[in-house]
């Protein structure tokens, strides 16, 4: 990658060309994740731009070129420029003057090397000129080729500038790192400074963990978090062993055939979070109400068929994976069992029980439904009515 260049389809995109042309004659460089992913041949979503233009100059030049400029973070040097409906974050080169964990006092700079020095990882400190040629101020290209994640400069300094970078290290290792190649200096620094995560909001920690657990294979990253004490710091009671077993179950499981697109649920981050067995994941990561409800459902201690009937095939598949990960041996036809149960509709309604009144109706329906589930959803309506009437009369 010593002569690295971005693919032509990236740099020739009309919207990007308009923004880069508008900023001329100032330096305007594609930076960060867009460069990293393009060089790896992976999808490029957002494109960020670094420039020596000051925010007011970016705004003026964008306006002169007929582009919309939004001061999304002007005090920190960021102007969002919109071209053909596509947003580009354009940020002035910066250098840190003082840092306070997640906050920093910055000054604008004309020096690309100063801007690169304040970034988190070497593979994120890559820049590309408008012609696609890559600038590598801190040795990110060899690290990218080796799938090696390293902090820019001194790991302790980078972490104390922003303690959330501890979690970003493990997330990026899960996504871009090579197995068995975690940087020892980075790991040691993460272990030394893990207490700093107590000052980070649980919402931000939760956002990082969602992304980490959604990686194709987050096992090694989570095991490293456990080894350094970071996992216990953010998720008390969590154990990495359960995740490894779950990933193995995900690989081996075959989805039951149902109209739902439940196969995608095999790798959902919520089931992976549940596999860690944390004491209070919902509170530790400030999950939303719906996310917390999923964690509760993934602790349901009911037969798989009942789970599929009550919660749907997708959730039942997740429960099956969790149970296999915990060493439970499922019946041979568990996939078919889930598919069948998820498609069932309870055949009784209150109107079928005219002899019952008030709370007796609910009591009767509940008893009949339990009997129906226990029968494998096979008990016919007359038998269910008899069960409901008997329960309702008690």
Secondary structure, 3 states (H helix, E strand, C coil): CCCCECCHHHHCCHHHHHHHHHHCCCCEEEECHHHHHHHHCCCCCCCEEEECCCHHHHHHHHHHCCCEEEEEEHHHCEEEEEECCEEEEEEECEEEEEEECCEEEEEECCCHHHHHHCCCEHHHCEEECCCCEEEECCCHHHHHHHCCCCECCCHHHHHHHCCCHHHHHHHHHHHHCCCCCCCHHHHHHHHHCHHHHHHCCHHHHHHHHHHHHCCCCCHHHHHHHHHHCHHHHHCCCCCCHHHHHHHHHHHHCCCCCCCCCCHHHHHCHHHHHHHHCCCCHHHHCCCCHHHHHHHHHCCCCCCHHHHHHHHCHHHHHHHHHHHHHCCCCCCCCHHHHHHHHHCCCCCCCHHHCCCCCCHHHHHHHHHHHHHHHHCCCCCCHHHHHHHHHHHHHC
